[in-house]
Amino acid sequence: MQGRLFRQIHPIPYDKSYLRGLDVVNTRTLEEIVVEIINKGGSSLKQLVQKDFGIIKRFNWGEKNLFITDSIIEGKKDAEVFVNENQTMILIWDKGHCIYINGDEETTNELVRVLHFLTDHLLDKEVRSQLRVLKIYFKEADESVILNSLKDFNPRILNRILYKHNLNKPFPQIFLETDIVIKEINREAILRKSPGSHQSMIEEIVNMWGSEESFLLNGFGNYATNEEGNIVSWCTSEYNSNSHCGIGIESITEYQGKGIATANTIHFLIKCLEKNIIPYWDCWKSNIPSIRVAEKTGFEKQLEYKVILINLI
């Protein structure tokens, strides 16, 4: 990936510079396009409103998705939720690059209907032109059905690792160069047009949270600057709930391998401790730099799992 060390929650194993400026590709937002497509073509699934998101709890998500679904249920992470008529299948779209599919046992026919909904609506040509890439989280028992239904999109299976930090051990000491300063991402930091990677940091926040205001209301994070005041690394919370969150972190190329990502992570963990929020670190199994920082800062491996990755262009 160009200019970045890693991403935890929404990474892909190659350059993701295409994410920049996605919202200006079309004058309509991605959500508006999807809603229009669903309304025009009808839907075999029912779209839920926020007050009904408690239905999400009926499904067994496992630890890999639990902190994400908690955030959606609490309304801190905006998402679209769809269920079939008898509520045995559910599809969640995070209004970005992630789809979560779950269902009761022995509901293959219903799963196929959900996948038809996915291809007819969320994989419409106009939507694909904006999304560019899609990750699908699923139960392993459904793997063959999903791969077969989406074969026209050349789906790939990739492995991810989920880490968790229980905040019950001393954080390691990190000694940085004297010109590196770590600061909180607050309103002033967002509004001030800092040099360096300020715009990249803001776009990353908006891609995850929908807006700067949503991040300031529900999220938190910190960033590092060099002696010239240029932003060289940032670390933000993602999928916050009252008790958990994910962590997303990036560093520009010139400042990798200097302990800055590690220091940024430790500052983030201190804030988690203050807020009594347990953080998760989710990354590609192939992302060795990400794994090293996670383990160095005390995150413990919980599990490995598969996702389906689809390139849409």
KAMORA-V954270 format. One line per field, one symbol per residue. ss: DSSP state (~ for helix, > for strand, _ for the rest). psi: psi as a letter, one per 40 degrees, with the letter a starting at -180 (. if undefined). burial: + if it has 9 or more other ideal C-beta (glycine too) atoms within 8 Angstrom, else -. Layout:
BEGIN
ss = ???
psi = ???
burial = ???
END
This chain:
BEGIN
ss = ________________~~~__~~~_____~~~~~~~~~~~~____>>__~~~~~~~~~____~~~~~~~~~~~______>>>>_____>>>>>____>>>>>>____~~~~~~~~~~~~~~~__~~~~~~~_>>>>>__~~~~~~~~~~_~~~__>>>>>>>>>>_______________>>>>__~~~~~____>_~~~~~~~~~~~~__~~~~~~~__>>>>>_____>>>>>>>>_____>>>>>>>>_~~~____~~~~~~~~~~~~~~~~__>>>>>>>___~~~~~~~~~___>>>>>>>>>>>>__
psi = hheidiiddfiifihfeedhfdeedidiidddddddddddeiieihhiideeedddeeihdiddeddddddddeedhhihhiiidefeiihhheebehhhhiiiiffdddddddddddddcefiddddddddihhhhihddedddddddedeefiihiiihhiihefeiiiihhhiieehhhiihadddddhgiibfdddddddddddediddddddeaiaiihiadeehheiihiiifiaeeiiihhiiiideeieeedddddddddddddddefhhiihhiidegdddddddddeeihhdiiiiihhhhe.
burial = +--+++++++++---+-----+---+---+--++-+++----+-+-++----+-++--+-+--++++++++++--++-++++++--+-+++++++--++++++---+--++++++++++-++++-+++++++++++++---++-+++-++--+-+-+++++++++-+---++---+---+-++-+---++---+-+++-++++++++++--+-+++--+-++++++---++++++++++++--+++++++++--++--++++++++++++++----+++++++++-+-+++-+++-+++-++--++++++-+-
END
